[in-house]
Amino acid sequence: MDWARIQACVTGTVDQELLARNEYLAAENRIMKVRLKGRLRLSDAERGALGEIGHRLGRKVLADVATVARPDRFTCSRTDP
């Protein structure tokens, strides 16, 4: 077995695990949001942390995964490219 094939197997396994983790966290977030009553207020630091990650994801992906904060609230305020 050559190194490229080994790397592909390991990468595929890691990718599947990350997908499963993300799916779990997304489901958990949906459940938590339903159970929380009222508006969830985020601090500036929390909005900043979500904004940094959201910026890396991009608007289209972020629109699919963002459940707590509205993406337009923290992505459009960024001034750097």
C-alpha positions, 0 to 999 in steps of 0.5 A: 500500500502506498502512502497516498492511499494510506493518507486518503484512508486516514483523511476519509476517516477523519472527514467522516468523524468531523461530519458526524461531530458537526451533525451532532452539534447542529442537532444539539444546537437546534434542540437547545434553541427550542428549549430556550425561551426568549431571545439569547443575548450574546456578548461582544466577545461571543459575537466576535468569536462567531463572526470570525468562524462565520467569516471563514465559512462564508455566507452561504454555508453560514446561512445553513448552520447559524441557529443562534445569531443572525449571520448578517448581524456579525458578518457585515460589520467586518471591515477587513477583506 
